[in-house]
């Protein structure tokens, strides 16, 4: 069974600025087993973003955010706005 995380959050900067930092963090995420499948913003609010990722487990994703939280926040991601929905198939 595969695990996925749908992550919704707010950013405090421009989407393109956030996206550049997001790409820089991808090697660290992949090392944690987190593979991004999609990222984008809502059409009516460019400060609301989503990431869909294949993850080894919720625990692995939580550990990644614990370890990389400071870097994630530097991207413009407002950590306290983060909502995670775990999905399986």
N, CA, C and O atoms as a printed pandas DataFrame, in Angstrom:
     atom_number atom_name residue_name chain_id  residue_number  x_coord  y_coord  z_coord
0              1         N          UNK        A               1    0.836   -1.173    0.000
1              2        CA          UNK        A               1    0.000    0.000    0.000
2              3         C          UNK        A               1    0.888    1.246    0.000
3              4         O          UNK        A               1    1.852    1.330    0.761
4              5         N          UNK        A               2    0.560    2.195   -0.847
5              6        CA          UNK        A               2    1.332    3.431   -0.947
6              7         C          UNK        A               2    0.728    4.510   -0.056
7              8         O          UNK        A               2   -0.486    4.556    0.143
8              9         N          UNK        A               3    1.583    5.374    0.475
9             10        CA          UNK        A               3    1.146    6.496    1.301
10            11         C          UNK        A               3    1.467    7.807    0.603
11            12         O          UNK        A               3    2.529    7.975    0.005
12            13         N          UNK        A               4    0.536    8.712    0.696
13            14        CA          UNK        A               4    0.683   10.035    0.103
14            15         C          UNK        A               4    0.295   11.073    1.144
15            16         O          UNK        A               4   -0.487   10.800    2.055
16            17         N          UNK        A               5    0.852   12.264    0.996
17            18        CA          UNK        A               5    0.490   13.380    1.866
18            19         C          UNK        A               5    0.045   14.535    0.982
19            20         O          UNK        A               5    0.768   14.950    0.076
20            21         N          UNK        A               6   -1.143   15.047    1.249
21            22        CA          UNK        A               6   -1.625   16.260    0.610
22            23         C          UNK        A               6   -1.429   17.367    1.635
23            24         O          UNK        A               6   -2.080   17.383    2.679
24            25         N          UNK        A               7   -0.525   18.293    1.327
25            26        CA          UNK        A               7   -0.125   19.323    2.276
26            27         C          UNK        A               7   -0.645   20.668    1.781
27            28         O          UNK        A               7   -0.307   21.107    0.681
28            29         N          UNK        A               8   -1.459   21.309    2.590
29            30        CA          UNK        A               8   -2.008   22.631    2.279
30            31         C          UNK        A               8   -1.382   23.619    3.254
31            32         O          UNK        A               8   -1.271   23.336    4.447
32            33         N          UNK        A               9   -0.970   24.785    2.742
33            34        CA          UNK        A               9   -0.336   25.773    3.605
34            35         C          UNK        A               9   -0.379   27.150    2.958
35            36         O          UNK        A               9   -0.673   27.287    1.771
36            37         N          UNK        A              10   -0.086   28.147    3.743
37            38        CA          UNK        A              10   -0.004   29.535    3.286
38            39         C          UNK        A              10    1.463   29.916    3.144
39            40         O          UNK        A              10    2.331   29.363    3.821
40            41         N          UNK        A              11    1.725   30.865    2.257
41            42        CA          UNK        A              11    3.061   31.429    2.116
42            43         C          UNK        A              11    2.978   32.935    2.347
43            44         O          UNK        A              11    1.928   33.550    2.160
44            45         N          UNK        A              12    4.104   33.516    2.757
45            46        CA          UNK        A              12    4.120   34.954    3.030
46            47         C          UNK        A              12    4.927   35.722    1.984
47            48         O          UNK        A              12    5.341   36.858    2.217
48            49         N          UNK        A              13    5.147   35.089    0.829
49            50        CA          UNK        A              13    5.880   35.737   -0.254
50            51         C          UNK        A              13    5.241   35.362   -1.579
51            52         O          UNK        A              13    4.148   34.795   -1.601
52            53         N          UNK        A              14    5.892   35.664   -2.657
53            54        CA          UNK        A              14    5.416   35.354   -4.003
54            55         C          UNK        A              14    5.592   33.856   -4.278
55            56         O          UNK        A              14    6.556   33.250   -3.810
56            57         N          UNK        A              15    4.668   33.262   -5.032
57            58        CA          UNK        A              15    4.739   31.830   -5.319
58            59         C          UNK        A              15    6.055   31.452   -5.986
59            60         O          UNK        A              15    6.644   30.425   -5.648
60            61         N          UNK        A              16    6.524   32.265   -6.926
61            62        CA          UNK        A              16    7.774   31.920   -7.618
62            63         C          UNK        A              16    8.964   31.937   -6.664
63            64         O          UNK        A              16    9.887   31.138   -6.821
64            65         N          UNK        A              17    8.960   32.834   -5.675
65            66        CA          UNK        A              17   10.023   32.843   -4.663
66            67         C          UNK        A              17    9.961   31.575   -3.819
67            68         O          UNK        A              17   10.981   30.937   -3.555
68            69         N          UNK        A              18    8.740   31.217   -3.397
69            70        CA          UNK        A              18    8.573   29.993   -2.614
70            71         C          UNK        A              18    9.019   28.781   -3.432
71            72         O          UNK        A              18    9.713   27.900   -2.925
72            73         N          UNK        A              19    8.614   28.747   -4.698
73            74        CA          UNK        A              19    8.908   27.599   -5.553
74            75         C          UNK        A              19   10.420   27.399   -5.735
75            76         O          UNK        A              19   10.890   26.261   -5.746
76            77         N          UNK        A              20   11.175   28.474   -5.875
77            78        CA          UNK        A              20   12.630   28.358   -6.002
78            79         C          UNK        A              20   13.229   27.688   -4.764
79            80         O          UNK        A              20   14.069   26.797   -4.881
80            81         N          UNK        A              21   12.794   28.120   -3.581
81            82        CA          UNK        A              21   13.288   27.510   -2.336
82            83         C          UNK        A              21   12.827   26.058   -2.221
83            84         O          UNK        A              21   13.562   25.209   -1.716
84            85         N          UNK        A              22   11.614   25.773   -2.690
85            86        CA          UNK        A              22   11.080   24.414   -2.675
86            87         C          UNK        A              22   11.984   23.494   -3.495
87            88         O          UNK        A              22   12.315   22.394   -3.052
88            89         N          UNK        A              23   12.378   23.934   -4.676
89            90        CA          UNK        A              23   13.261   23.124   -5.516
90            91         C          UNK        A              23   14.612   22.874   -4.849
91            92         O          UNK        A              23   15.167   21.782   -4.967
92            93         N          UNK        A              24   15.135   23.859   -4.163
93            94        CA          UNK        A              24   16.413   23.709   -3.464
94            95         C          UNK        A              24   16.311   22.627   -2.386
95            96         O          UNK        A              24   17.275   21.903   -2.139
96            97         N          UNK        A              25   15.141   22.517   -1.745
97            98        CA          UNK        A              25   14.948   21.547   -0.656
98            99         C          UNK        A              25   14.659   20.127   -1.150
99           100         O          UNK        A              25   14.639   19.194   -0.347
100          101         N          UNK        A              26   14.440   19.949   -2.437
101          102        CA          UNK        A              26   14.065   18.623   -2.943
102          103         C          UNK        A              26   15.085   17.525   -2.671
103          104         O          UNK        A              26   14.675   16.417   -2.325
104          105         N          UNK        A              27   16.382   17.760   -2.805
105          106        CA          UNK        A              27   17.327   16.674   -2.483
106          107         C          UNK        A              27   17.204   16.202   -1.028
107          108         O          UNK        A              27   17.313   15.006   -0.758
108          109         N          UNK        A              28   16.981   17.123   -0.102
109          110        CA          UNK        A              28   16.815   16.757    1.308
110          111         C          UNK        A              28   15.524   15.947    1.491
111          112         O          UNK        A              28   15.501   14.978    2.250
112          113         N          UNK        A              29   14.464   16.343    0.802
113          114        CA          UNK        A              29   13.200   15.616    0.901
114          115         C          UNK        A              29   13.344   14.211    0.312
115          116         O          UNK        A              29   12.876   13.238    0.904
116          117         N          UNK        A              30   13.978   14.106   -0.828
117          118        CA          UNK        A              30   14.164   12.789   -1.461
118          119         C          UNK        A              30   15.000   11.867   -0.580
119          120         O          UNK        A              30   14.752   10.663   -0.510
120          121         N          UNK        A              31   15.983   12.440    0.082
121          122        CA          UNK        A              31   16.809   11.643    0.998
122          123         C          UNK        A              31   15.945   11.064    2.127
123          124         O          UNK        A              31   16.241    9.988    2.646
124          125         N          UNK        A              32   14.882   11.777    2.503
125          126        CA          UNK        A              32   13.957   11.310    3.534
126          127         C          UNK        A              32   12.878   10.398    2.953
127          128         O          UNK        A              32   11.995    9.938    3.678
128          129         N          UNK        A              33   12.948   10.135    1.633
129          130        CA          UNK        A              33   11.972    9.256    0.996
130          131         C          UNK        A              33   10.710    9.965    0.551
131          132         O          UNK        A              33    9.722    9.309    0.219
132          133         N          UNK        A              34   10.718   11.287    0.534
133          134        CA          UNK        A              34    9.548   12.077    0.162
134          135         C          UNK        A              34    9.712   12.530   -1.284
135          136         O          UNK        A              34   10.644   13.261   -1.618
136          137         N          UNK        A              35    8.795   12.083   -2.134
137          138        CA          UNK        A              35    8.866   12.383   -3.561
138          139         C          UNK        A              35    7.675   13.255   -3.935
139          140         O          UNK        A              35    6.525   12.823   -3.845
140          141         N          UNK        A              36    7.957   14.479   -4.353
141          142        CA          UNK        A              36    6.903   15.410   -4.735
142          143         C          UNK        A              36    6.287   14.971   -6.056
143          144         O          UNK        A              36    7.002   14.664   -7.010
144          145         N          UNK        A              37    4.948   14.943   -6.107
145          146        CA          UNK        A              37    4.225   14.592   -7.324
146          147         C          UNK        A              37    3.591   15.816   -7.968
147          148         O          UNK        A              37    3.430   15.870   -9.187
148          149         N          UNK        A              38    3.233   16.797   -7.148
149          150        CA          UNK        A              38    2.577   18.012   -7.633
150          151         C          UNK        A              38    2.775   19.115   -6.612
151          152         O          UNK        A              38    2.790   18.858   -5.408
152          153         N          UNK        A              39    2.926   20.326   -7.082
153          154        CA          UNK        A              39    2.855   21.497   -6.222
154          155         C          UNK        A              39    2.213   22.626   -7.017
155          156         O          UNK        A              39    2.411   22.744   -8.227
156          157         N          UNK        A              40    1.450   23.444   -6.324
157          158        CA          UNK        A              40    0.783   24.548   -7.002
158          159         C          UNK        A              40    0.079   25.445   -6.004
159          160         O          UNK        A              40    0.148   25.245   -4.792
160          161         N          UNK        A              41   -0.603   26.444   -6.556
161          162        CA          UNK        A              41   -1.347   27.398   -5.731
162          163         C          UNK        A              41   -2.791   27.407   -6.194
163          164         O          UNK        A              41   -3.102   26.979   -7.306
164          165         N          UNK        A              42   -3.666   27.896   -5.339
165          166        CA          UNK        A              42   -5.057   28.004   -5.743
166          167         C          UNK        A              42   -5.213   29.186   -6.697
167          168         O          UNK        A              42   -4.481   30.172   -6.607
168          169         N          UNK        A              43   -6.169   29.075   -7.605
169          170        CA          UNK        A              43   -6.374   30.127   -8.601
170          171         C          UNK        A              43   -6.808   31.448   -7.974
171          172         O          UNK        A              43   -6.419   32.518   -8.441
172          173         N          UNK        A              44   -7.609   31.371   -6.925
173          174        CA          UNK        A              44   -8.163   32.603   -6.349
174          175         C          UNK        A              44   -7.337   33.176   -5.196
175          176         O          UNK        A              44   -7.626   34.274   -4.719
176          177         N          UNK        A              45   -6.305   32.441   -4.738
177          178        CA          UNK        A              45   -5.460   32.935   -3.648
178          179         C          UNK        A              45   -4.043   32.394   -3.838
179          180         O          UNK        A              45   -3.749   31.273   -3.423
180          181         N          UNK        A              46   -3.164   33.178   -4.461
181          182        CA          UNK        A              46   -1.807   32.687   -4.714
182          183         C          UNK        A              46   -0.968   32.493   -3.452
183          184         O          UNK        A              46    0.171   32.033   -3.537
184          185         N          UNK        A              47   -1.511   32.835   -2.290
185          186        CA          UNK        A              47   -0.804   32.595   -1.027
186          187         C          UNK        A              47   -1.182   31.235   -0.427
187          188         O          UNK        A              47   -0.579   30.812    0.559
188          189         N          UNK        A              48   -2.168   30.550   -1.005
189          190        CA          UNK        A              48   -2.552   29.213   -0.548
190          191         C          UNK        A              48   -1.976   28.188   -1.510
191          192         O          UNK        A              48   -2.275   28.194   -2.704
192          193         N          UNK        A              49   -1.143   27.308   -0.966
193          194        CA          UNK        A              49   -0.420   26.334   -1.792
194          195         C          UNK        A              49   -0.730   24.902   -1.366
195          196         O          UNK        A              49   -1.179   24.641   -0.250
196          197         N          UNK        A              50   -0.476   23.995   -2.289
197          198        CA          UNK        A              50   -0.630   22.569   -2.048
198          199         C          UNK        A              50    0.596   21.837   -2.563
199          200         O          UNK        A              50    1.190   22.223   -3.570
200          201         N          UNK        A              51    0.964   20.781   -1.864
201          202        CA          UNK        A              51    1.972   19.836   -2.338
202          203         C          UNK        A              51    1.389   18.446   -2.140
203          204         O          UNK        A              51    0.879   18.122   -1.067
204          205         N          UNK        A              52    1.468   17.631   -3.178
205          206        CA          UNK        A              52    1.104   16.224   -3.075
206          207         C          UNK        A              52    2.397   15.439   -3.200
207          208         O          UNK        A              52    3.136   15.596   -4.172
208          209         N          UNK        A              53    2.669   14.589   -2.211
209          210        CA          UNK        A              53    3.930   13.848   -2.191
210          211         C          UNK        A              53    3.704   12.388   -1.831
211          212         O          UNK        A              53    2.828   12.050   -1.035
212          213         N          UNK        A              54    4.514   11.537   -2.436
213          214        CA          UNK        A              54    4.579   10.130   -2.040
214          215         C          UNK        A              54    5.511   10.102   -0.827
215          216         O          UNK        A              54    6.624   10.624   -0.883
216          217         N          UNK        A              55    5.059    9.498    0.255
217          218        CA          UNK        A              55    5.846    9.470    1.495
218          219         C          UNK        A              55    5.937    8.044    2.021
219          220         O          UNK        A              55    5.015    7.253    1.825
220          221         N          UNK        A              56    7.048    7.705    2.693
221          222        CA          UNK        A              56    7.166    6.362    3.258
222          223         C          UNK        A              56    6.148    6.131    4.370
223          224         O          UNK        A              56    5.637    5.022    4.527
224          225         N          UNK        A              57    5.850    7.186    5.146
225          226        CA          UNK        A              57    4.892    7.107    6.247
226          227         C          UNK        A              57    4.655    8.513    6.780
227          228         O          UNK        A              57    5.401    9.442    6.471
228          229         N          UNK        A              58    3.614    8.653    7.579
229          230        CA          UNK        A              58    3.355    9.943    8.229
230          231         C          UNK        A              58    4.502   10.278    9.177
231          232         O          UNK        A              58    4.902   11.436    9.294
232          233         N          UNK        A              59    5.024    9.264    9.850
233          234        CA          UNK        A              59    6.125    9.478   10.784
234          235         C          UNK        A              59    7.366   10.023   10.066
235          236         O          UNK        A              59    8.035   10.921   10.577
236          237         N          UNK        A              60    7.669    9.481    8.889
237          238        CA          UNK        A              60    8.821    9.955    8.115
238          239         C          UNK        A              60    8.615   11.404    7.679
239          240         O          UNK        A              60    9.549   12.205    7.700
240          241         N          UNK        A              61    7.383   11.733    7.283
241          242        CA          UNK        A              61    7.100   13.103    6.877
242          243         C          UNK        A              61    7.200   14.051    8.069
243          244         O          UNK        A              61    7.757   15.142    7.954
244          245         N          UNK        A              62    6.658   13.633    9.211
245          246        CA          UNK        A              62    6.747   14.454   10.419
246          247         C          UNK        A              62    8.202   14.692   10.813
247          248         O          UNK        A              62    8.575   15.799   11.200
248          249         N          UNK        A              63    9.017   13.649   10.713
249          250        CA          UNK        A              63   10.436   13.777   11.055
250          251         C          UNK        A              63   11.133   14.745   10.098
251          252         O          UNK        A              63   11.971   15.543   10.519
252          253         N          UNK        A              64   10.784   14.673    8.811
253          254        CA          UNK        A              64   11.364   15.608    7.845
254          255         C          UNK        A              64   11.044   17.047    8.247
255          256         O          UNK        A              64   11.930   17.901    8.250
256          257         N          UNK        A              65    9.780   17.319    8.585
257          258        CA          UNK        A              65    9.402   18.676    8.968
258          259         C          UNK        A              65   10.086   19.103   10.269
259          260         O          UNK        A              65   10.420   20.277   10.429
260          261         N          UNK        A              66   10.296   18.180   11.190
261          262        CA          UNK        A              66   11.046   18.500   12.416
262          263         C          UNK        A              66   12.476   18.919   12.083
263          264         O          UNK        A              66   12.982   19.913   12.605
264          265         N          UNK        A              67   13.114   18.151   11.210
265          266        CA          UNK        A              67   14.515   18.399   10.864
266          267         C          UNK        A              67   14.698   19.579    9.913
267          268         O          UNK        A              67   15.704   20.285    9.984
268          269         N          UNK        A              68   13.742   19.791    9.037
269          270        CA          UNK        A              68   13.888   20.817    8.005
270          271         C          UNK        A              68   12.982   22.022    8.231
271          272         O          UNK        A              68   12.881   22.892    7.366
272          273         N          UNK        A              69   12.329   22.081    9.375
273          274        CA          UNK        A              69   11.364   23.147    9.635
274          275         C          UNK        A              69   11.909   24.543    9.426
275          276         O          UNK        A              69   11.232   25.398    8.856
276          277         N          UNK        A              70   13.121   24.781    9.881
277          278        CA          UNK        A              70   13.723   26.112    9.736
278          279         C          UNK        A              70   13.916   26.453    8.253
279          280         O          UNK        A              70   13.621   27.568    7.823
280          281         N          UNK        A              71   14.408   25.492    7.485
281          282        CA          UNK        A              71   14.600   25.716    6.044
282          283         C          UNK        A              71   13.262   25.902    5.337
283          284         O          UNK        A              71   13.130   26.756    4.460
284          285         N          UNK        A              72   12.273   25.103    5.722
285          286        CA          UNK        A              72   10.945   25.221    5.121
286          287         C          UNK        A              72   10.379   26.606    5.396
287          288         O          UNK        A              72    9.813   27.229    4.499
288          289         N          UNK        A              73   10.523   27.092    6.616
289          290        CA          UNK        A              73   10.024   28.425    6.975
290          291         C          UNK        A              73   10.739   29.515    6.178
291          292         O          UNK        A              73   10.118   30.512    5.810
292          293         N          UNK        A              74   12.021   29.345    5.910
293          294        CA          UNK        A              74   12.777   30.334    5.126
294          295         C          UNK        A              74   12.226   30.471    3.706
295          296         O          UNK        A              74   12.405   31.509    3.069
296          297         N          UNK        A              75   11.562   29.434    3.212
297          298        CA          UNK        A              75   11.003   29.470    1.856
298          299         C          UNK        A              75    9.802   30.400    1.758
299          300         O          UNK        A              75    9.380   30.759    0.659
300          301         N          UNK        A              76    9.246   30.794    2.910
301          302        CA          UNK        A              76    8.021   31.588    2.928
302          303         C          UNK        A              76    6.824   30.781    3.394
303          304         O          UNK        A              76    5.738   31.329    3.582
304          305         N          UNK        A              77    7.014   29.486    3.581
305          306        CA          UNK        A              77    5.967   28.580    4.068
306          307         C          UNK        A              77    5.654   28.950    5.521
307          308         O          UNK        A              77    6.541   28.927    6.375
308          309         N          UNK        A              78    4.405   29.288    5.796
309          310        CA          UNK        A              78    3.986   29.616    7.155
310          311         C          UNK        A              78    3.651   28.303    7.857
311          312         O          UNK        A              78    2.576   27.737    7.654
312          313         N          UNK        A              79    4.576   27.825    8.683
313          314        CA          UNK        A              79    4.467   26.481    9.266
314          315         C          UNK        A              79    3.166   26.265   10.028
315          316         O          UNK        A              79    2.559   25.199    9.922
316          317         N          UNK        A              80    2.730   27.262   10.795
317          318        CA          UNK        A              80    1.519   27.071   11.603
318          319         C          UNK        A              80    0.247   26.991   10.757
319          320         O          UNK        A              80   -0.814   26.653   11.283
320          321         N          UNK        A              81    0.329   27.290    9.472
321          322        CA          UNK        A              81   -0.842   27.182    8.596
322          323         C          UNK        A              81   -0.959   25.802    7.954
323          324         O          UNK        A              81   -1.937   25.527    7.260
324          325         N          UNK        A              82    0.019   24.938    8.176
325          326        CA          UNK        A              82    0.099   23.655    7.477
326          327         C          UNK        A              82   -0.997   22.692    7.919
327          328         O          UNK        A              82   -1.212   22.456    9.108
328          329         N          UNK        A              83   -1.684   22.143    6.909
329          330        CA          UNK        A              83   -2.692   21.098    7.116
330          331         C          UNK        A              83   -2.271   19.901    6.264
331          332         O          UNK        A              83   -2.036   20.043    5.064
332          333         N          UNK        A              84   -2.176   18.727    6.883
333          334        CA          UNK        A              84   -1.734   17.532    6.167
334          335         C          UNK        A              84   -2.875   16.520    6.167
335          336         O          UNK        A              84   -3.448   16.209    7.212
336          337         N          UNK        A              85   -3.193   16.015    4.982
337          338        CA          UNK        A              85   -4.161   14.923    4.832
338          339         C          UNK        A              85   -3.397   13.729    4.299
339          340         O          UNK        A              85   -2.804   13.795    3.222
340          341         N          UNK        A              86   -3.409   12.652    5.041
341          342        CA          UNK        A              86   -2.737   11.426    4.612
342          343         C          UNK        A              86   -3.697   10.614    3.747
343          344         O          UNK        A              86   -4.878   10.484    4.069
344          345         N          UNK        A              87   -3.180   10.070    2.652
345          346        CA          UNK        A              87   -3.963    9.291    1.705
346          347         C          UNK        A              87   -3.265    7.968    1.452
347          348         O          UNK        A              87   -2.036    7.905    1.484
348          349         N          UNK        A              88   -4.022    6.911    1.202
349          350        CA          UNK        A              88   -3.446    5.618    0.845
350          351         C          UNK        A              88   -4.244    5.018   -0.295
351          352         O          UNK        A              88   -5.390    5.391   -0.544
352          353         N          UNK        A              89   -3.606    4.072   -0.984
353          354        CA          UNK        A              89   -4.351    3.322   -2.012
354          355         C          UNK        A              89   -3.942    1.881   -1.991
355          356         O          UNK        A              89   -4.451    1.083   -2.778
